[in-house]
């Protein structure tokens, strides 16, 4: 049998859980800030407007899904 992750997918999308995760994992928060702000610019330089839109979509998905993926990979979400 597989273990259930400590954080469900719907719980990971709540603002309080996401904020708690990023406050307790400062290095991940810094990387996510860089990804969220730089990925759209990289998209503009690589593919123009379509790259910018895809960069925004990918960075927002990363921002929202990182707490859930970290719980799946065994990181402790709540300290």
FITIVEX-376577 format. One record per residue (C-alpha): residue in three letters; z negated, y negated, x negated. Coordinates in steps of 0.05 Angstrom, whole numbers, plus 32768, in hexadecimal, padded with zeros to 4 digits. Example, Ala and Ser with C-alpha at 12.3 -4.5 7.8 and 13.67 -1.06 7.14 Angstrom:
Ala7F64805A7F0A
Ser7F7180157EEF
// end
This chain:
Unk800080008000
Unk800C7FB97FEA
Unk7FD67F857FE6
Unk7FDA7F4B8015
Unk7FE07F097FEF
Unk7FA37EDC7FF0
Unk7FCC7EA58010
Unk7FFC7EB1804A
Unk803E7E8F804D
Unk802C7E638088
Unk7FE97E508067
Unk800D7E3B8028
Unk80367E08804F
Unk7FF97DE18067
Unk7FEA7DA08046
Unk7FA27DB18036
Unk7FB37DF28013
Unk7FEC7DD37FEC
Unk7FC07D987FD6
Unk7F887DC77FC2
Unk7FB87DF17F9A
Unk7FD67DB77F74
Unk7F937D967F67
Unk7F777DD67F48
Unk7FB77DE47F20
Unk7FC67DA37EFC
Unk7FFB7DBD7ECC
Unk80237DDB7F05
Unk801C7D997F2B
Unk80397D727EF0
Unk80747DA27EEB
Unk80807D9C7F36
Unk807F7D507F32
Unk80B47D537EFB
Unk80DE7D847F23
Unk80DA7D5D7F63
Unk80EF7D1C7F42
Unk81207D347F0D
Unk81477D6B7F31
Unk816C7D3C7F60
Unk81837D127F24
Unk819A7D507F00
Unk81C17D637F3E
Unk81E27D1F7F40
Unk81F97D257EF8
Unk82127D6C7F01
Unk82327D6B7F46
Unk822D7D257F64
Unk82137D1C7FAB
Unk82137D677FBB
Unk81EA7D747F7D
Unk81B97D3E7F90
Unk81AF7D5A7FD5
Unk81A77DA17FBB
Unk81777D877F86
Unk814C7D677FBB
Unk814C7DA67FE6
Unk813B7DD37FAB
Unk81037DA67F92
Unk80E37DA17FD8
Unk80E77DEC7FE0
Unk80C77DF67F9C
Unk80907DC57FAD
Unk807F7DE97FEE
Unk80877E307FD6
Unk80637E2D7F93
Unk801C7E397FB0
Unk80357E767FD6
Unk805C7E927F9A
Unk80207E877F6D
Unk7FF47EAF7F9C
Unk80277EE77F9D
Unk80297EE87F51
Unk7FDD7EED7F4D
Unk7FC87EA57F3F
Unk7F877E927F5F
Unk7F967E5D7F94
Unk7F4F7E477FA6
Unk7F1B7E3B7F70
// end
